[in-house]
Amino acid sequence: MFQAYNNNTTTYTQNTPVAFSTIKYSDCRIKDTNGTTFRISAPGRYLIMFNGVGASTGATSAFTVQLYQDGVARPETLSTITSVAANDAATMGFNTIINILPSCCSINNTTNLQVVVTSATSGTLTNPNLVIMRVR
């Protein structure tokens, strides 16, 4: 099991990866490459769980985060809150399972994961938490 989190409130703009400053549990199959990208190198099925508190800096504006796998958005992980007034906070989260195939001499199936702020307006994210657990 791997867990990373950040106990701060951070302001993000569009297309910015979420930063996780603290690693609580590490796993030799999952590497933190820079605080925003997590590389999984072992084949298997992995449960990805994310939660945090988001707020849009603009009134009646959406604030959205989404999981990206190797630069491609995973549609089932889209999590959006819409603030009634500027900086109204609400919980955000998603759960999904990803499958990583075995690698061989000519194919490297290592995958990189990022949680990315995708909303057009800026916003804040408080206490983001990411758990990656190998289930099979």
TIVEX-144018 format. One record per residue: residue number from 1; residue in one letter; x, y, z of N, C-alpha, C, O in turn. Coordinates in steps of 0.05 Angstrom, whole numbers, plus 5000, padded with zeros to 4 digits. Layout:
BEGIN
seq:NUM	type:A	n_x:X	n_y:Y	n_z:Z	ca_x:X	ca_y:Y	ca_z:Z	c_x:X	c_y:Y	c_z:Z	o_x:X	o_y:Y	o_z:Z
...
//
This chain:
BEGIN
seq:1	type:M	n_x:5017	n_y:4977	n_z:5000	ca_x:5000	ca_y:5000	ca_z:5000	c_x:5018	c_y:5025	c_z:5000	o_x:5039	o_y:5025	o_z:5012
seq:2	type:F	n_x:5009	n_y:5045	n_z:4986	ca_x:5023	ca_y:5071	ca_z:4984	c_x:5003	c_y:5093	c_z:4991	o_x:4980	o_y:5092	o_z:4982
seq:3	type:Q	n_x:5012	n_y:5112	n_z:5008	ca_x:4995	ca_y:5135	ca_z:5014	c_x:5012	c_y:5160	c_z:5015	o_x:5034	o_y:5160	o_z:5026
seq:4	type:A	n_x:5002	n_y:5181	n_z:5002	ca_x:5015	ca_y:5207	ca_z:5002	c_x:4993	c_y:5228	c_z:5007	o_x:4970	o_y:5225	o_z:4999
seq:5	type:Y	n_x:5001	n_y:5249	n_z:5021	ca_x:4982	ca_y:5270	ca_z:5028	c_x:4996	c_y:5297	c_z:5031	o_x:5021	o_y:5298	o_z:5030
seq:6	type:N	n_x:4981	n_y:5318	n_z:5034	ca_x:4991	ca_y:5345	ca_z:5039	c_x:4973	c_y:5358	c_z:5059	o_x:4948	o_y:5359	o_z:5055
seq:7	type:N	n_x:4983	n_y:5367	n_z:5081	ca_x:4967	ca_y:5379	ca_z:5102	c_x:4963	c_y:5409	c_z:5099	o_x:4957	o_y:5423	o_z:5119
seq:8	type:N	n_x:4967	n_y:5420	n_z:5075	ca_x:4965	ca_y:5448	ca_z:5071	c_x:4942	c_y:5455	c_z:5052	o_x:4931	o_y:5437	o_z:5040
seq:9	type:T	n_x:4936	n_y:5480	n_z:5050	ca_x:4918	ca_y:5490	ca_z:5030	c_x:4935	c_y:5503	c_z:5008	o_x:4951	o_y:5520	o_z:5013
seq:10	type:T	n_x:4931	n_y:5494	n_z:4983	ca_x:4947	ca_y:5503	ca_z:4961	c_x:4928	c_y:5513	c_z:4939	o_x:4907	o_y:5501	o_z:4934
seq:11	type:T	n_x:4936	n_y:5535	n_z:4926	ca_x:4921	ca_y:5546	ca_z:4904	c_x:4932	c_y:5534	c_z:4878	o_x:4956	o_y:5533	o_z:4874
seq:12	type:Y	n_x:4913	n_y:5525	n_z:4861	ca_x:4921	ca_y:5513	ca_z:4836	c_x:4907	c_y:5528	c_z:4813	o_x:4885	o_y:5538	o_z:4816
seq:13	type:T	n_x:4921	n_y:5528	n_z:4790	ca_x:4909	ca_y:5538	ca_z:4765	c_x:4904	c_y:5514	c_z:4747	o_x:4911	o_y:5492	o_z:4753
seq:14	type:Q	n_x:4892	n_y:5520	n_z:4724	ca_x:4884	ca_y:5499	ca_z:4705	c_x:4909	c_y:5482	c_z:4696	o_x:4930	o_y:5493	o_z:4691
seq:15	type:N	n_x:4904	n_y:5456	n_z:4694	ca_x:4924	ca_y:5436	ca_z:4685	c_x:4949	c_y:5435	c_z:4702	o_x:4971	o_y:5430	o_z:4693
seq:16	type:T	n_x:4945	n_y:5438	n_z:4728	ca_x:4967	ca_y:5436	ca_z:4747	c_x:4964	c_y:5410	c_z:4763	o_x:4943	o_y:5404	o_z:4774
seq:17	type:P	n_x:4986	n_y:5394	n_z:4764	ca_x:4984	ca_y:5369	ca_z:4781	c_x:4983	c_y:5376	c_z:4810	o_x:4996	o_y:5395	o_z:4819
seq:18	type:V	n_x:4968	n_y:5361	n_z:4825	ca_x:4966	ca_y:5364	ca_z:4854	c_x:4992	c_y:5354	c_z:4867	o_x:5002	o_y:5333	o_z:4860
seq:19	type:A	n_x:5002	n_y:5370	n_z:4886	ca_x:5026	ca_y:5362	ca_z:4901	c_x:5019	c_y:5348	c_z:4926	o_x:5002	o_y:5356	o_z:4942
seq:20	type:F	n_x:5034	n_y:5326	n_z:4931	ca_x:5031	ca_y:5310	ca_z:4956	c_x:5059	c_y:5311	c_z:4969	o_x:5077	o_y:5298	o_z:4959
seq:21	type:S	n_x:5061	n_y:5326	n_z:4991	ca_x:5088	ca_y:5330	ca_z:5003	c_x:5097	c_y:5309	c_z:5022	o_x:5121	o_y:5307	o_z:5028
seq:22	type:T	n_x:5079	n_y:5293	n_z:5032	ca_x:5086	ca_y:5273	ca_z:5053	c_x:5079	c_y:5245	c_z:5044	o_x:5056	o_y:5240	o_z:5035
seq:23	type:I	n_x:5098	n_y:5227	n_z:5046	ca_x:5093	ca_y:5199	ca_z:5041	c_x:5089	c_y:5185	c_z:5068	o_x:5107	o_y:5185	o_z:5084
seq:24	type:K	n_x:5065	n_y:5174	n_z:5072	ca_x:5059	ca_y:5160	ca_z:5097	c_x:5067	c_y:5131	c_z:5096	o_x:5081	o_y:5121	o_z:5114
seq:25	type:Y	n_x:5059	n_y:5117	n_z:5075	ca_x:5066	ca_y:5089	ca_z:5071	c_x:5079	c_y:5087	c_z:5043	o_x:5068	o_y:5098	o_z:5024
seq:26	type:S	n_x:5101	n_y:5073	n_z:5041	ca_x:5113	ca_y:5069	ca_z:5015	c_x:5112	c_y:5040	c_z:5007	o_x:5107	o_y:5022	o_z:5024
seq:27	type:D	n_x:5116	n_y:5035	n_z:4982	ca_x:5114	ca_y:5008	ca_z:4971	c_x:5135	c_y:5006	c_z:4949	o_x:5137	o_y:5025	o_z:4933
seq:28	type:C	n_x:5150	n_y:4985	n_z:4948	ca_x:5172	ca_y:4983	ca_z:4928	c_x:5161	c_y:4982	c_z:4899	o_x:5176	o_y:4987	o_z:4881
seq:29	type:R	n_x:5135	n_y:4977	n_z:4895	ca_x:5124	ca_y:4977	ca_z:4868	c_x:5115	c_y:5004	c_z:4859	o_x:5111	o_y:5008	o_z:4835
seq:30	type:I	n_x:5113	n_y:5023	n_z:4878	ca_x:5103	ca_y:5050	ca_z:4872	c_x:5124	c_y:5070	c_z:4881	o_x:5132	o_y:5071	o_z:4904
seq:31	type:K	n_x:5132	n_y:5088	n_z:4862	ca_x:5152	ca_y:5108	ca_z:4868	c_x:5141	c_y:5136	c_z:4865	o_x:5127	o_y:5141	o_z:4846
seq:32	type:D	n_x:5147	n_y:5153	n_z:4884	ca_x:5141	ca_y:5182	ca_z:4881	c_x:5164	c_y:5194	c_z:4866	o_x:5187	o_y:5195	o_z:4876
seq:33	type:T	n_x:5159	n_y:5203	n_z:4841	ca_x:5181	ca_y:5214	ca_z:4825	c_x:5186	c_y:5243	c_z:4829	o_x:5209	o_y:5252	o_z:4826
seq:34	type:N	n_x:5166	n_y:5259	n_z:4838	ca_x:5171	ca_y:5288	ca_z:4842	c_x:5150	c_y:5301	c_z:4860	o_x:5149	o_y:5325	o_z:4861
seq:35	type:G	n_x:5135	n_y:5286	n_z:4875	ca_x:5114	ca_y:5297	ca_z:4892	c_x:5087	c_y:5300	c_z:4878	o_x:5067	o_y:5304	o_z:4891
seq:36	type:T	n_x:5087	n_y:5299	n_z:4851	ca_x:5062	ca_y:5301	ca_z:4836	c_x:5058	c_y:5277	c_z:4818	o_x:5035	o_y:5273	o_z:4808
seq:37	type:T	n_x:5078	n_y:5261	n_z:4813	ca_x:5076	ca_y:5238	ca_z:4795	c_x:5084	c_y:5213	c_z:4810	o_x:5104	o_y:5212	o_z:4824
seq:38	type:F	n_x:5067	n_y:5192	n_z:4806	ca_x:5072	ca_y:5167	ca_z:4820	c_x:5075	c_y:5145	c_z:4799	o_x:5056	o_y:5141	o_z:4783
seq:39	type:R	n_x:5097	n_y:5131	n_z:4799	ca_x:5103	ca_y:5110	ca_z:4779	c_x:5098	c_y:5082	c_z:4790	o_x:5109	o_y:5076	o_z:4811
seq:40	type:I	n_x:5082	n_y:5067	n_z:4776	ca_x:5077	ca_y:5039	ca_z:4785	c_x:5092	c_y:5021	c_z:4765	o_x:5087	o_y:5023	o_z:4741
seq:41	type:S	n_x:5109	n_y:5004	n_z:4775	ca_x:5126	ca_y:4987	ca_z:4757	c_x:5119	c_y:4958	c_z:4758	o_x:5129	o_y:4943	o_z:4741
seq:42	type:A	n_x:5102	n_y:4949	n_z:4776	ca_x:5096	ca_y:4921	ca_z:4778	c_x:5068	c_y:4915	c_z:4766	o_x:5050	o_y:4931	o_z:4771
seq:43	type:P	n_x:5064	n_y:4893	n_z:4751	ca_x:5038	ca_y:4887	ca_z:4740	c_x:5018	c_y:4881	c_z:4762	o_x:5025	o_y:4873	o_z:4784
seq:44	type:G	n_x:4993	n_y:4885	n_z:4756	ca_x:4971	ca_y:4878	ca_z:4775	c_x:4948	c_y:4898	c_z:4772	o_x:4948	o_y:4916	o_z:4755
seq:45	type:R	n_x:4929	n_y:4894	n_z:4790	ca_x:4906	ca_y:4913	ca_z:4791	c_x:4910	c_y:4930	c_z:4816	o_x:4917	o_y:4920	o_z:4838
seq:46	type:Y	n_x:4906	n_y:4955	n_z:4813	ca_x:4910	ca_y:4974	ca_z:4835	c_x:4885	c_y:4991	c_z:4840	o_x:4873	o_y:5002	o_z:4821
seq:47	type:L	n_x:4878	n_y:4994	n_z:4865	ca_x:4856	ca_y:5011	ca_z:4873	c_x:4868	c_y:5038	c_z:4879	o_x:4886	o_y:5041	o_z:4895
seq:48	type:I	n_x:4858	n_y:5059	n_z:4866	ca_x:4867	ca_y:5086	ca_z:4869	c_x:4845	c_y:5102	c_z:4883	o_x:4822	o_y:5103	o_z:4873
seq:49	type:M	n_x:4851	n_y:5114	n_z:4906	ca_x:4831	ca_y:5129	ca_z:4921	c_x:4842	c_y:5157	c_z:4927	o_x:4865	o_y:5160	o_z:4936
seq:50	type:F	n_x:4826	n_y:5177	n_z:4921	ca_x:4833	ca_y:5205	ca_z:4926	c_x:4811	c_y:5219	c_z:4941	o_x:4787	o_y:5215	o_z:4936
seq:51	type:N	n_x:4819	n_y:5236	n_z:4960	ca_x:4800	ca_y:5254	ca_z:4973	c_x:4814	c_y:5280	c_z:4981	o_x:4838	o_y:5281	o_z:4985
seq:52	type:G	n_x:4798	n_y:5301	n_z:4984	ca_x:4808	ca_y:5327	ca_z:4992	c_x:4785	c_y:5346	c_z:4994	o_x:4762	o_y:5339	o_z:4990
seq:53	type:V	n_x:4791	n_y:5371	n_z:5001	ca_x:4771	ca_y:5392	ca_z:5003	c_x:4778	c_y:5413	c_z:4983	o_x:4799	o_y:5425	o_z:4984
seq:54	type:G	n_x:4760	n_y:5418	n_z:4964	ca_x:4765	ca_y:5437	ca_z:4943	c_x:4747	c_y:5462	c_z:4945	o_x:4725	o_y:5461	o_z:4957
seq:55	type:A	n_x:4756	n_y:5484	n_z:4933	ca_x:4740	ca_y:5508	ca_z:4932	c_x:4749	c_y:5524	c_z:4907	o_x:4773	o_y:5526	o_z:4902
seq:56	type:S	n_x:4730	n_y:5535	n_z:4893	ca_x:4736	ca_y:5552	ca_z:4870	c_x:4740	c_y:5581	c_z:4880	o_x:4726	o_y:5590	o_z:4898
seq:57	type:T	n_x:4759	n_y:5595	n_z:4868	ca_x:4764	ca_y:5623	ca_z:4877	c_x:4743	c_y:5642	c_z:4866	o_x:4742	o_y:5665	o_z:4875
seq:58	type:G	n_x:4727	n_y:5633	n_z:4847	ca_x:4706	ca_y:5650	ca_z:4836	c_x:4678	c_y:5640	c_z:4844	o_x:4674	o_y:5616	o_z:4848
seq:59	type:A	n_x:4660	n_y:5659	n_z:4847	ca_x:4632	ca_y:5652	ca_z:4853	c_x:4619	c_y:5637	c_z:4830	o_x:4625	o_y:5643	o_z:4807
seq:60	type:T	n_x:4603	n_y:5617	n_z:4836	ca_x:4589	ca_y:5600	ca_z:4816	c_x:4607	c_y:5588	c_z:4795	o_x:4600	o_y:5585	o_z:4772
seq:61	type:S	n_x:4631	n_y:5582	n_z:4804	ca_x:4651	ca_y:5570	ca_z:4786	c_x:4657	c_y:5542	c_z:4795	o_x:4657	o_y:5535	o_z:4819
seq:62	type:A	n_x:4663	n_y:5525	n_z:4776	ca_x:4669	ca_y:5497	ca_z:4782	c_x:4699	c_y:5494	c_z:4788	o_x:4716	o_y:5508	o_z:4777
seq:63	type:F	n_x:4705	n_y:5475	n_z:4806	ca_x:4733	ca_y:5467	ca_z:4811	c_x:4734	c_y:5437	c_z:4808	o_x:4719	o_y:5423	o_z:4820
seq:64	type:T	n_x:4752	n_y:5428	n_z:4791	ca_x:4753	ca_y:5400	ca_z:4782	c_x:4780	c_y:5388	c_z:4785	o_x:4800	o_y:5401	o_z:4778
seq:65	type:V	n_x:4781	n_y:5363	n_z:4794	ca_x:4806	ca_y:5347	ca_z:4794	c_x:4800	c_y:5321	c_z:4779	o_x:4777	o_y:5312	o_z:4778
seq:66	type:Q	n_x:4821	n_y:5309	n_z:4768	ca_x:4817	ca_y:5284	ca_z:4754	c_x:4844	c_y:5269	c_z:4753	o_x:4865	o_y:5281	o_z:4753
seq:67	type:L	n_x:4842	n_y:5242	n_z:4754	ca_x:4866	ca_y:5225	ca_z:4752	c_x:4875	c_y:5223	c_z:4723	o_x:4859	o_y:5218	o_z:4705
seq:68	type:Y	n_x:4901	n_y:5226	n_z:4719	ca_x:4913	ca_y:5222	ca_z:4693	c_x:4932	c_y:5198	c_z:4694	o_x:4948	o_y:5196	o_z:4713
seq:69	type:Q	n_x:4930	n_y:5180	n_z:4675	ca_x:4947	ca_y:5157	ca_z:4673	c_x:4963	c_y:5159	c_z:4647	o_x:4952	o_y:5159	o_z:4625
seq:70	type:D	n_x:4989	n_y:5163	n_z:4650	ca_x:5007	ca_y:5167	ca_z:4627	c_x:4998	c_y:5190	c_z:4610	o_x:4999	o_y:5188	o_z:4585
seq:71	type:G	n_x:4989	n_y:5211	n_z:4622	ca_x:4981	ca_y:5235	ca_z:4608	c_x:4953	c_y:5235	c_z:4597	o_x:4945	o_y:5254	o_z:4583
seq:72	type:V	n_x:4938	n_y:5214	n_z:4602	ca_x:4911	ca_y:5212	ca_z:4591	c_x:4891	c_y:5212	c_z:4615	o_x:4894	o_y:5197	o_z:4634
seq:73	type:A	n_x:4871	n_y:5229	n_z:4612	ca_x:4851	ca_y:5231	ca_z:4633	c_x:4834	c_y:5206	c_z:4636	o_x:4825	o_y:5195	o_z:4616
seq:74	type:R	n_x:4830	n_y:5197	n_z:4660	ca_x:4812	ca_y:5174	ca_z:4665	c_x:4784	c_y:5186	c_z:4670	o_x:4780	o_y:5199	o_z:4691
seq:75	type:P	n_x:4765	n_y:5181	n_z:4652	ca_x:4739	ca_y:5195	ca_z:4654	c_x:4723	c_y:5188	c_z:4679	o_x:4707	o_y:5205	o_z:4688
seq:76	type:E	n_x:4727	n_y:5165	n_z:4690	ca_x:4711	ca_y:5156	ca_z:4713	c_x:4720	c_y:5170	c_z:4739	o_x:4708	o_y:5167	o_z:4760
seq:77	type:T	n_x:4742	n_y:5185	n_z:4738	ca_x:4754	ca_y:5198	ca_z:4762	c_x:4748	c_y:5227	c_z:4764	o_x:4759	o_y:5241	o_z:4782
seq:78	type:L	n_x:4732	n_y:5238	n_z:4746	ca_x:4726	ca_y:5267	ca_z:4746	c_x:4711	c_y:5274	c_z:4772	o_x:4690	o_y:5262	o_z:4778
seq:79	type:S	n_x:4721	n_y:5293	n_z:4787	ca_x:4708	ca_y:5302	ca_z:4812	c_x:4706	c_y:5332	c_z:4811	o_x:4726	o_y:5346	o_z:4810
seq:80	type:T	n_x:4681	n_y:5342	n_z:4813	ca_x:4677	ca_y:5371	ca_z:4810	c_x:4659	c_y:5381	c_z:4833	o_x:4640	o_y:5368	o_z:4841
seq:81	type:I	n_x:4667	n_y:5405	n_z:4843	ca_x:4649	ca_y:5420	ca_z:4861	c_x:4644	c_y:5447	c_z:4849	o_x:4661	o_y:5458	o_z:4835
seq:82	type:T	n_x:4621	n_y:5458	n_z:4854	ca_x:4615	ca_y:5485	ca_z:4845	c_x:4609	c_y:5503	c_z:4869	o_x:4591	o_y:5498	o_z:4884
seq:83	type:S	n_x:4625	n_y:5524	n_z:4871	ca_x:4622	ca_y:5542	ca_z:4894	c_x:4598	c_y:5561	c_z:4888	o_x:4596	o_y:5572	o_z:4866
seq:84	type:V	n_x:4581	n_y:5565	n_z:4908	ca_x:4560	ca_y:5585	ca_z:4906	c_x:4572	c_y:5613	c_z:4909	o_x:4565	o_y:5631	o_z:4893
seq:85	type:A	n_x:4590	n_y:5616	n_z:4928	ca_x:4605	ca_y:5641	ca_z:4932	c_x:4634	c_y:5634	c_z:4930	o_x:4642	o_y:5611	o_z:4932
seq:86	type:A	n_x:4650	n_y:5654	n_z:4925	ca_x:4679	ca_y:5649	ca_z:4923	c_x:4690	c_y:5635	c_z:4948	o_x:4683	o_y:5642	o_z:4970
seq:87	type:N	n_x:4706	n_y:5615	n_z:4943	ca_x:4719	ca_y:5599	ca_z:4964	c_x:4701	c_y:5582	c_z:4981	o_x:4709	o_y:5574	o_z:5003
seq:88	type:D	n_x:4677	n_y:5576	n_z:4972	ca_x:4660	ca_y:5557	ca_z:4986	c_x:4673	c_y:5529	c_z:4983	o_x:4679	o_y:5521	o_z:4961
seq:89	type:A	n_x:4678	n_y:5516	n_z:5005	ca_x:4692	ca_y:5491	ca_z:5004	c_x:4673	c_y:5467	c_z:5005	o_x:4652	o_y:5468	o_z:5018
seq:90	type:A	n_x:4682	n_y:5445	n_z:4992	ca_x:4666	ca_y:5420	ca_z:4992	c_x:4686	c_y:5397	c_z:4988	o_x:4707	o_y:5400	o_z:4977
seq:91	type:T	n_x:4677	n_y:5373	n_z:4998	ca_x:4695	ca_y:5350	ca_z:4995	c_x:4694	c_y:5341	c_z:4966	o_x:4674	o_y:5343	o_z:4952
seq:92	type:M	n_x:4717	n_y:5330	n_z:4957	ca_x:4720	ca_y:5319	ca_z:4931	c_x:4733	c_y:5291	c_z:4934	o_x:4746	o_y:5286	o_z:4953
seq:93	type:G	n_x:4728	n_y:5274	n_z:4914	ca_x:4741	ca_y:5248	ca_z:4916	c_x:4733	c_y:5230	c_z:4892	o_x:4714	o_y:5235	o_z:4878
seq:94	type:F	n_x:4749	n_y:5209	n_z:4889	ca_x:4743	ca_y:5188	ca_z:4869	c_x:4757	c_y:5163	c_z:4878	o_x:4777	o_y:5163	o_z:4893
seq:95	type:N	n_x:4747	n_y:5141	n_z:4867	ca_x:4759	ca_y:5114	ca_z:4870	c_x:4758	c_y:5101	c_z:4842	o_x:4738	o_y:5104	o_z:4828
seq:96	type:T	n_x:4779	n_y:5087	n_z:4835	ca_x:4779	ca_y:5072	ca_z:4810	c_x:4799	c_y:5049	c_z:4813	o_x:4816	o_y:5049	o_z:4830
seq:97	type:I	n_x:4797	n_y:5031	n_z:4794	ca_x:4816	ca_y:5009	ca_z:4793	c_x:4830	c_y:5011	c_z:4766	o_x:4817	o_y:5014	o_z:4745
seq:98	type:I	n_x:4857	n_y:5008	n_z:4766	ca_x:4872	ca_y:5008	ca_z:4741	c_x:4886	c_y:4981	c_z:4739	o_x:4893	o_y:4968	o_z:4759
seq:99	type:N	n_x:4890	n_y:4972	n_z:4714	ca_x:4903	ca_y:4947	ca_z:4709	c_x:4930	c_y:4952	c_z:4695	o_x:4931	o_y:4967	o_z:4675
seq:100	type:I	n_x:4951	n_y:4941	n_z:4705	ca_x:4977	ca_y:4944	ca_z:4693	c_x:4987	c_y:4917	c_z:4684	o_x:4990	o_y:4899	o_z:4700
seq:101	type:L	n_x:4992	n_y:4915	n_z:4658	ca_x:5001	ca_y:4890	ca_z:4646	c_x:5030	c_y:4885	c_z:4651	o_x:5045	o_y:4904	o_z:4657
seq:102	type:P	n_x:5039	n_y:4860	n_z:4650	ca_x:5068	ca_y:4854	ca_z:4654	c_x:5084	c_y:4866	c_z:4631	o_x:5075	o_y:4868	o_z:4608
seq:103	type:S	n_x:5108	n_y:4874	n_z:4637	ca_x:5127	ca_y:4884	ca_z:4617	c_x:5143	c_y:4861	c_z:4606	o_x:5145	o_y:4840	o_z:4618
seq:104	type:C	n_x:5156	n_y:4865	n_z:4583	ca_x:5174	ca_y:4846	ca_z:4571	c_x:5197	c_y:4861	c_z:4558	o_x:5199	o_y:4885	o_z:4562
seq:105	type:C	n_x:5214	n_y:4847	n_z:4544	ca_x:5238	ca_y:4860	ca_z:4532	c_x:5231	c_y:4884	c_z:4514	o_x:5245	o_y:4904	o_z:4514
seq:106	type:S	n_x:5210	n_y:4881	n_z:4499	ca_x:5203	ca_y:4902	ca_z:4479	c_x:5180	c_y:4921	c_z:4488	o_x:5175	o_y:4941	o_z:4475
seq:107	type:I	n_x:5167	n_y:4915	n_z:4510	ca_x:5144	ca_y:4931	ca_z:4519	c_x:5148	c_y:4938	c_z:4548	o_x:5151	o_y:4920	o_z:4565
seq:108	type:N	n_x:5148	n_y:4964	n_z:4555	ca_x:5150	ca_y:4972	ca_z:4582	c_x:5122	c_y:4982	c_z:4591	o_x:5113	o_y:5003	o_z:4581
seq:109	type:N	n_x:5109	n_y:4968	n_z:4608	ca_x:5082	ca_y:4975	ca_z:4617	c_x:5082	c_y:4990	c_z:4643	o_x:5061	o_y:4992	o_z:4657
seq:110	type:T	n_x:5105	n_y:5002	n_z:4651	ca_x:5105	ca_y:5019	ca_z:4674	c_x:5086	c_y:5043	c_z:4669	o_x:5085	o_y:5053	o_z:4647
seq:111	type:T	n_x:5071	n_y:5051	n_z:4689	ca_x:5052	ca_y:5072	ca_z:4686	c_x:5057	c_y:5095	c_z:4706	o_x:5067	o_y:5091	o_z:4728
seq:112	type:N	n_x:5050	n_y:5119	n_z:4697	ca_x:5053	ca_y:5143	ca_z:4714	c_x:5025	c_y:5155	c_z:4720	o_x:5009	o_y:5157	o_z:4702
seq:113	type:L	n_x:5020	n_y:5161	n_z:4745	ca_x:4994	ca_y:5172	ca_z:4753	c_x:4998	c_y:5200	c_z:4764	o_x:5018	o_y:5206	o_z:4778
seq:114	type:Q	n_x:4979	n_y:5218	n_z:4758	ca_x:4978	ca_y:5245	ca_z:4770	c_x:4949	c_y:5252	c_z:4775	o_x:4931	o_y:5245	o_z:4760
seq:115	type:V	n_x:4944	n_y:5267	n_z:4796	ca_x:4918	ca_y:5279	ca_z:4801	c_x:4922	c_y:5308	c_z:4791	o_x:4939	o_y:5322	o_z:4801
seq:116	type:V	n_x:4905	n_y:5316	n_z:4772	ca_x:4909	ca_y:5342	ca_z:4759	c_x:4884	c_y:5360	c_z:4763	o_x:4861	o_y:5350	o_z:4761
seq:117	type:V	n_x:4889	n_y:5385	n_z:4769	ca_x:4867	ca_y:5405	ca_z:4770	c_x:4860	c_y:5412	c_z:4741	o_x:4878	o_y:5422	o_z:4727
seq:118	type:T	n_x:4836	n_y:5407	n_z:4733	ca_x:4829	ca_y:5411	ca_z:4705	c_x:4809	c_y:5434	c_z:4700	o_x:4802	o_y:5440	o_z:4678
seq:119	type:S	n_x:4800	n_y:5447	n_z:4722	ca_x:4780	ca_y:5468	ca_z:4719	c_x:4792	c_y:5493	c_z:4706	o_x:4816	o_y:5498	o_z:4709
seq:120	type:A	n_x:4776	n_y:5508	n_z:4692	ca_x:4785	ca_y:5532	ca_z:4679	c_x:4791	c_y:5555	c_z:4698	o_x:4808	o_y:5572	o_z:4693
seq:121	type:T	n_x:4778	n_y:5555	n_z:4721	ca_x:4783	ca_y:5575	ca_z:4742	c_x:4802	c_y:5564	c_z:4763	o_x:4803	o_y:5540	o_z:4768
seq:122	type:S	n_x:4817	n_y:5582	n_z:4776	ca_x:4835	ca_y:5573	ca_z:4797	c_x:4818	c_y:5565	c_z:4822	o_x:4795	o_y:5572	o_z:4824
seq:123	type:G	n_x:4831	n_y:5551	n_z:4839	ca_x:4818	ca_y:5543	ca_z:4864	c_x:4838	c_y:5533	c_z:4884	o_x:4862	o_y:5531	o_z:4879
seq:124	type:T	n_x:4828	n_y:5525	n_z:4907	ca_x:4845	ca_y:5515	ca_z:4928	c_x:4838	c_y:5486	c_z:4934	o_x:4815	o_y:5477	o_z:4931
seq:125	type:L	n_x:4858	n_y:5471	n_z:4942	ca_x:4855	ca_y:5444	ca_z:4950	c_x:4868	c_y:5441	c_z:4978	o_x:4891	o_y:5447	o_z:4981
seq:126	type:T	n_x:4852	n_y:5431	n_z:4997	ca_x:4862	ca_y:5428	ca_z:5024	c_x:4863	c_y:5399	c_z:5031	o_x:4844	o_y:5383	o_z:5025
seq:127	type:N	n_x:4884	n_y:5391	n_z:5044	ca_x:4888	ca_y:5363	ca_z:5053	c_x:4884	c_y:5342	c_z:5032	o_x:4869	o_y:5323	o_z:5037
seq:128	type:P	n_x:4896	n_y:5344	n_z:5008	ca_x:4893	ca_y:5322	ca_z:4989	c_x:4906	c_y:5297	c_z:4999	o_x:4928	o_y:5298	o_z:5011
seq:129	type:N	n_x:4893	n_y:5275	n_z:4994	ca_x:4903	ca_y:5249	ca_z:5003	c_x:4900	c_y:5229	c_z:4981	o_x:4879	o_y:5227	o_z:4968
seq:130	type:L	n_x:4921	n_y:5214	n_z:4975	ca_x:4921	ca_y:5194	ca_z:4953	c_x:4931	c_y:5167	c_z:4964	o_x:4952	o_y:5165	o_z:4977
seq:131	type:V	n_x:4914	n_y:5146	n_z:4960	ca_x:4922	ca_y:5119	ca_z:4968	c_x:4922	c_y:5102	c_z:4943	o_x:4903	o_y:5102	o_z:4927
seq:132	type:I	n_x:4943	n_y:5086	n_z:4940	ca_x:4946	ca_y:5067	ca_z:4918	c_x:4951	c_y:5040	c_z:4930	o_x:4970	o_y:5036	o_z:4945
seq:133	type:M	n_x:4933	n_y:5021	n_z:4925	ca_x:4934	ca_y:4995	ca_z:4938	c_x:4933	c_y:4973	c_z:4916	o_x:4914	o_y:4973	o_z:4900
seq:134	type:R	n_x:4952	n_y:4955	n_z:4917	ca_x:4952	ca_y:4932	ca_z:4898	c_x:4932	c_y:4912	c_z:4909	o_x:4934	o_y:4903	o_z:4931
seq:135	type:V	n_x:4912	n_y:4905	n_z:4892	ca_x:4891	ca_y:4887	ca_z:4901	c_x:4894	c_y:4859	c_z:4888	o_x:4881	o_y:4840	o_z:4897
seq:136	type:R	n_x:4910	n_y:4858	n_z:4867	ca_x:4914	ca_y:4832	ca_z:4854	c_x:4939	c_y:4833	c_z:4836	o_x:4946	o_y:4813	o_z:4824
//
